[in-house]
Amino acid sequence: MKHFFLGLLLIILLLPAVGARVKLLTERPLAGAFTLAPRPDFSWESLLAGDYQPALEAYVEGRVGLRNTLIRVRNQLAFSLFRVARSSDIVVGRHEVLFQPGPINSYRGLDLLDSSEVRFQVHRLRQVQDLLAQRGVVFLYALAPSKARHQPEDLPDYWQPAPGARTNYDLFARQLRADSVHLLDYVPLFRRWKATKHYPLFPRTGTHWSGYGASLAADTLLNRLAQLGRVRFPTIRELGPPRIVRATDSLRGNDNDLGWPLNLFWERETNPLAYRRLRFDPPAPDQARPSALLVGDSFTWGLMLFAPYIQRQFSDDTRFWYYNTSVCLPDIVYHKTGEQVASLNLRQQLESRRMVVLLLTENNLTENSFGFADQVYYLYHPFTQADWNAVGALAKKLESQATWEEASANPEQFSARMYAKAQRQYERSRPE
């Protein structure tokens, strides 16, 4: 028996080496972003400096035989035995519901902004709304629900918020209403739908609203824009009951965007998800497909990945500015045009639209609308030379007052950081 176990151990130890030379089986590729290390060039200098050894180790490690299978087995054991994901960006909750830590921390109020900063940002949004309205453009600010806020009952106990914790969502939702910014707050809507709808609004293995939830969100968005813009969109018809899907390999869009990165050995059956069967009619004589600009985070993709809401209800020149950085075509795939927002004529882009929608979720409220509101405001109220001189003087003052830690962290970017900080401070003290 002892020889049997020794032989079995030897076979297990040799399998990776044999697998590197002989293709023992066809392995599924791993999900996620990673790059295989290149083969390092040998030199006595790199060997003596200690650079060659770790580079060679990284090269060999990425090419070990049966590597993908062994990683999946390891991940499966960790998940099945300890309910732990081998990814730092995935939290396994109750009933094996998957979350991301960023949205959880926002729901817990761990990224709370100062109230004065929230007031400034919301006031800037109201200014943008008024500036666009003067040019015949409707502005709508949409707040998508995070999965953590939507189903906190599935969060692990140690990820639950403290009783009475204040959050950026609370501050923004209250201030947006106080400043009469055109707001579409999906959080209370999803809370109501959760109690009344028969299908999940968030997938168990995804971080974004489900295909069904996204379709409800899209319907509501169109209704609100129709009201604000006094326009009738083309008719959308429901073609019978939704299609129900249970297998992970049949999920659509981003409904499994946390399940794939788990890289488990066995695919897990998801909670039954629903996909509505819809028909999008061409516009009737009294209907229109207005030109729109959408600026937002990844929740915006749900309005086009599952059903062609954006593609069919808006004109062909409609665009999505992903995080206000990449220009994307509305499509059933993540279709980037290759253009960057910074290279476009902002005035032309805005004033050629009928509607502008800014959509983001709770954990991105700290991002100051990805800079979009400031860009629009300063397009119509640019800095004068006196303003820039004041910013420069403030930047020099901040540099002289900086702590050693501030100056020594990434020192080559120190002046740029102080200048950006000075501009933010000056903007918030600049008279209207």
C-alpha positions in Angstrom: 0.0 0.0 0.0 2.9 2.3 0.8 4.4 1.8 -2.7 0.9 2.5 -4.2 0.6 5.9 -2.5 4.2 6.8 -3.3 3.6 6.0 -6.9 0.3 8.0 -7.0 2.2 11.0 -5.4 4.9 10.7 -8.1 2.3 10.6 -10.9 0.6 13.7 -9.4 4.0 15.5 -9.2 4.9 14.6 -12.8 1.6 15.4 -14.4 2.2 19.1 -14.8 5.6 18.4 -16.4 4.2 15.8 -18.7 1.3 18.0 -19.5 3.7 20.8 -20.5 5.2 18.5 -23.2 2.2 16.4 -24.1 -1.3 17.7 -24.6 -3.2 15.4 -22.3 -6.6 17.1 -22.6 -8.2 20.2 -24.1 -8.4 22.8 -21.4 -10.9 25.5 -21.1 -9.3 28.9 -21.1 -9.4 30.9 -17.9 -11.7 33.9 -17.7 -10.3 37.3 -16.7 -7.5 39.5 -17.8 -4.0 38.1 -17.5 -0.8 38.2 -19.6 1.7 35.3 -20.0 5.2 36.4 -19.0 7.6 36.3 -22.0 10.7 34.1 -22.0 13.5 36.1 -20.5 16.8 36.5 -22.3 19.7 35.0 -20.3 22.7 37.1 -19.4 25.3 36.8 -16.6 24.4 40.4 -15.6 20.7 39.6 -15.1 21.6 36.4 -13.3 24.0 38.1 -10.9 21.5 41.0 -10.3 18.8 38.5 -9.4 16.5 39.6 -12.3 16.7 36.5 -14.4 15.5 34.0 -11.8 12.1 35.5 -11.0 11.5 36.3 -14.7 12.2 32.6 -15.6 10.0 31.5 -12.8 7.1 33.6 -14.0 7.6 32.3 -17.6 7.6 28.6 -16.5 4.7 29.1 -14.1 2.5 30.4 -16.8 3.2 27.3 -19.0 2.9 24.5 -16.5 1.0 21.6 -17.9 -2.6 21.3 -16.9 -2.3 24.8 -15.4 -5.8 25.9 -16.2 -7.3 22.7 -14.9 -5.3 22.8 -11.7 -6.3 26.4 -11.1 -10.0 25.5 -11.6 -9.6 22.6 -9.1 -8.0 24.9 -6.5 -10.7 27.5 -7.0 -13.4 24.8 -6.8 -12.1 23.5 -3.5 -11.9 27.0 -2.0 -15.4 27.8 -3.1 -17.1 24.5 -2.2 -15.4 24.0 1.2 -15.0 27.6 2.5 -17.3 29.7 0.3 -14.2 31.8 -0.7 -13.5 33.3 -4.2 -9.9 33.3 -5.3 -10.5 36.8 -6.7 -10.0 39.8 -4.5 -12.8 41.6 -6.4 -15.5 39.0 -5.6 -17.3 38.5 -2.2 -19.4 35.3 -1.7 -22.5 36.1 0.2 -25.4 34.0 1.5 -27.0 31.5 -0.9 -23.8 31.8 -2.9 -24.8 35.2 -4.2 -21.8 37.1 -5.6 -21.0 40.7 -4.9 -18.1 43.2 -5.5 -16.5 44.8 -2.5 -16.6 48.4 -3.9 -20.4 48.6 -4.1 -20.6 47.0 -0.7 -18.3 49.6 0.9 -20.3 52.4 -0.7 -23.5 50.9 0.8 -21.8 50.8 4.1 -20.9 54.5 3.8 -17.1 53.9 3.9 -16.5 56.3 1.0 -18.7 59.2 2.4 -18.1 62.6 0.9 -18.4 65.8 2.9 -21.8 67.4 2.8 -20.4 70.6 1.3 -18.8 68.7 -1.5 -22.1 67.0 -2.3 -23.9 70.3 -2.3 -21.3 71.7 -4.7 -21.5 68.8 -7.1 -25.3 68.8 -7.2 -25.4 72.6 -7.7 -23.0 72.1 -10.6 -25.4 69.5 -12.1 -28.3 71.9 -11.8 -26.2 74.5 -13.6 -25.5 72.0 -16.4 -29.2 71.2 -16.6 -30.0 74.9 -17.0 -27.2 75.5 -19.6 -28.4 72.7 -21.7 -32.0 73.7 -21.4 -31.1 77.1 -22.8 -29.9 75.3 -25.9 -33.0 73.1 -26.2 -31.3 70.0 -24.7 -33.0 67.9 -22.0 -30.8 66.7 -19.2 -31.6 63.7 -16.9 -29.6 62.4 -14.0 -30.2 58.7 -13.3 -29.1 56.8 -10.2 -28.9 53.0 -10.7 -29.1 50.7 -7.6 -26.1 48.7 -6.5 -26.6 45.0 -5.9 -25.5 45.4 -2.3 -28.3 48.0 -1.6 -30.8 46.0 -3.6 -30.4 42.7 -1.6 -28.5 43.4 1.6 -30.1 40.3 3.1 -27.5 38.2 1.1 -24.5 40.0 2.3 -22.2 38.2 4.8 -22.6 39.4 8.3 -19.2 41.0 8.5 -20.0 43.1 5.4 -23.3 44.5 6.8 -23.4 48.3 7.4 -23.4 49.8 10.8 -26.9 50.8 12.0 -27.7 54.3 10.8 -24.7 54.6 8.5 -24.9 57.6 6.2 -24.1 57.0 2.6 -23.4 59.1 -0.5 -26.6 57.9 -2.0 -28.6 59.4 0.9 -26.8 62.7 0.5 -27.1 62.9 -3.3 -30.7 61.7 -3.5 -31.8 64.4 -1.0 -29.7 67.2 -2.5 -30.7 66.4 -6.1 -34.4 66.7 -5.2 -33.7 69.9 -3.2 -32.0 71.5 -6.2 -34.7 70.3 -8.6 -32.3 68.4 -10.8 -34.2 66.1 -13.2 -33.7 62.8 -11.4 -34.6 59.2 -12.2 -33.8 57.4 -8.9 -34.0 53.7 -9.6 -33.4 52.7 -6.0 -36.9 53.0 -4.7 -38.3 51.6 -7.9 -36.2 48.5 -7.7 -37.2 48.1 -4.0 -40.9 48.2 -5.1 -40.3 45.9 -8.1 -38.5 43.4 -5.8 -41.7 42.8 -3.9 -44.0 42.7 -6.9 -42.1 41.2 -9.9 -41.8 37.5 -10.4 -38.3 37.5 -11.8 -34.9 38.5 -10.3 -33.8 42.0 -10.9 -30.1 41.1 -10.2 -28.5 37.8 -11.2 -26.9 35.7 -8.5 -23.7 35.6 -10.4 -23.6 39.2 -11.7 -23.0 42.6 -10.3 -25.3 44.6 -12.6 -29.0 44.7 -13.0 -30.3 41.5 -14.7 -31.6 41.5 -18.3 -35.1 41.6 -16.9 -34.2 44.4 -14.4 -32.5 46.4 -17.2 -35.5 46.2 -19.4 -37.7 47.6 -16.7 -35.1 50.3 -16.2 -35.1 51.1 -19.9 -38.9 51.3 -20.1 -38.9 53.8 -17.2 -36.1 55.8 -18.7 -38.0 56.2 -22.0 -41.2 57.2 -20.1 -39.3 59.9 -18.2 -37.5 61.3 -21.2 -40.8 61.3 -23.2 -42.3 63.4 -20.4 -39.3 65.8 -20.2 -38.8 66.1 -23.9 -42.4 66.0 -25.0 -41.7 63.3 -27.5 -43.3 60.0 -28.4 -40.9 57.1 -28.8 -41.6 54.2 -31.3 -43.8 51.5 -29.9 -42.4 48.5 -28.1 -44.5 45.3 -27.9 -44.3 42.4 -25.6 -44.4 39.1 -27.4 -45.7 36.6 -24.8 -44.1 35.6 -21.5 -40.4 36.0 -20.9 -37.9 33.3 -21.8 -36.6 31.6 -18.6 -32.9 30.5 -18.4 -31.2 28.4 -15.7 -27.9 27.3 -17.2 -25.0 29.6 -16.9 -23.9 29.0 -20.6 -27.3 30.4 -21.7 -27.0 33.7 -19.8 -26.9 36.9 -21.9 -25.2 40.2 -21.7 -23.4 40.7 -18.4 -25.6 38.4 -16.3 -22.7 36.2 -15.3 -19.9 38.8 -15.1 -18.9 37.6 -11.6 -19.5 33.9 -12.3 -16.9 33.6 -15.1 -14.0 35.1 -13.1 -14.5 32.5 -10.4 -12.9 30.0 -12.9 -14.5 27.0 -11.2 -14.1 23.4 -12.3 -17.9 22.9 -12.4 -20.2 25.5 -13.8 -22.9 26.5 -11.2 -26.5 26.6 -12.1 -27.8 30.2 -11.7 -31.1 31.4 -10.3 -33.7 31.3 -13.0 -33.4 34.5 -15.0 -36.0 36.0 -17.4 -35.5 37.6 -20.7 -38.4 39.5 -22.1 -39.5 38.9 -25.7 -39.9 42.3 -27.3 -40.6 43.8 -30.7 -39.5 47.3 -31.6 -41.7 48.9 -34.2 -40.5 51.5 -36.6 -41.6 55.1 -35.7 -45.1 56.1 -36.7 -45.7 59.6 -38.2 -46.3 61.1 -34.7 -43.3 59.3 -33.2 -39.6 60.2 -33.2 -36.1 58.8 -32.5 -34.3 61.7 -30.9 -30.6 62.1 -30.8 -29.2 61.3 -27.4 -25.9 61.3 -25.5 -25.5 58.9 -22.7 -22.6 59.3 -20.2 -22.2 56.7 -17.5 -20.7 53.7 -15.9 -21.1 50.0 -16.8 -24.8 49.9 -15.7 -25.6 51.8 -18.9 -24.6 48.7 -21.0 -27.7 46.9 -19.7 -29.9 49.3 -21.7 -28.5 47.9 -24.9 -27.0 44.4 -24.4 -30.2 42.5 -23.7 -32.6 44.4 -26.0 -32.0 47.2 -28.5 -33.6 50.0 -26.5 -30.9 52.6 -27.2 -30.3 51.3 -30.7 -34.0 51.4 -31.8 -35.5 54.2 -29.7 -32.9 56.8 -30.4 -31.3 58.1 -33.6 -28.3 56.5 -35.3 -25.9 59.2 -34.2 -26.6 58.5 -30.5 -23.5 57.6 -28.6 -22.5 56.3 -25.2 -19.5 57.9 -23.4 -18.2 55.1 -21.2 -17.0 56.8 -17.9 -16.8 60.0 -20.0 -13.6 58.5 -21.6 -14.3 56.1 -24.5 -16.9 56.7 -27.2 -19.1 53.7 -27.8 -21.8 52.7 -30.3 -25.0 51.4 -28.8 -24.9 47.7 -29.6 -25.5 44.2 -28.3 -21.7 44.0 -27.8 -19.2 46.3 -26.1 -18.6 48.3 -29.3 -16.0 51.1 -28.9 -15.5 53.4 -31.9 -11.8 54.0 -31.1 -12.5 57.7 -30.4 -11.8 59.3 -27.1 -14.1 61.9 -25.6 -11.3 64.3 -25.1 -10.7 64.5 -28.8 -14.3 65.6 -29.7 -15.8 69.0 -30.1 -17.8 69.1 -26.9 -20.0 72.0 -27.9 -21.0 70.3 -31.2 -21.6 67.0 -29.4 -23.9 68.6 -26.9 -25.8 71.0 -29.0 -26.5 68.5 -31.7 -28.4 66.3 -29.2 -32.0 66.4 -28.1 -31.3 64.6 -24.8 -28.3 64.0 -22.4 -28.5 61.3 -19.8 -25.9 60.9 -17.0 -26.3 57.4 -15.5 -24.2 56.0 -12.6 -24.5 53.8 -9.6 -23.8 54.5 -6.0 -20.2 53.5 -5.8 -19.3 56.0 -8.5 -20.9 59.0 -6.8 -17.4 59.9 -5.5 -16.2 60.4 -9.1 -17.8 63.9 -9.6 -19.8 62.6 -12.6 -16.5 61.5 -14.2 -15.7 65.2 -14.9 -18.6 65.6 -17.3 -20.5 68.3 -15.3 -17.4 70.4 -14.9 -16.5 70.1 -18.6 -20.0 71.3 -19.6 -20.0 74.2 -17.2 -16.6 75.5 -18.2 -17.4 75.1 -21.8 -19.9 78.0 -21.3 -18.2 79.6 -18.4 -14.4 79.3 -19.1 -11.6 80.3 -16.8 -10.2 83.7 -17.4 -6.5 84.4 -17.3 -7.0 85.9 -13.8 -8.6 82.6 -12.8 -5.6 80.6 -14.1 -3.2 82.9 -12.3 -5.0 82.4 -9.1 -4.9 78.6 -9.5 -1.2 78.8 -10.1 -0.6 80.9 -7.0 -2.7 78.5 -4.9 -0.8 75.5 -6.3 2.5 77.0 -5.2 1.1 77.6 -1.8 -0.1 74.1 -1.5 3.3 72.8 -2.6 5.0 74.8 0.2 2.5 73.5 2.8 2.6 69.8 1.7 3.6 67.2 4.1 6.7 65.0 3.5 4.4 62.1 2.8 2.5 64.0 0.1 5.7 65.1 -1.5 7.5 61.8 -1.4 4.5 59.7 -2.8 5.1 59.5 -6.6 7.3 62.7 -6.5 7.4 63.1 -10.3 3.6 63.7 -10.2 3.7 65.9 -7.1 3.4 69.3 -8.9 0.6 68.0 -11.1 -1.3 66.7 -8.1 -1.0 70.0 -6.3 -2.1 71.9 -9.3 -5.2 69.7 -9.7 -5.9 70.1 -6.0 -5.6 73.9 -6.3 -8.0 73.9 -9.2 -10.6 71.9 -7.3 -10.3 74.3 -4.3 -10.5 77.4 -6.5 -13.5 76.1 -8.4 -15.3 75.6 -5.1 -14.5 79.1 -3.9 -15.0 80.9 -7.3 -17.9 83.3 -7.3 -20.7 82.5 -9.7 
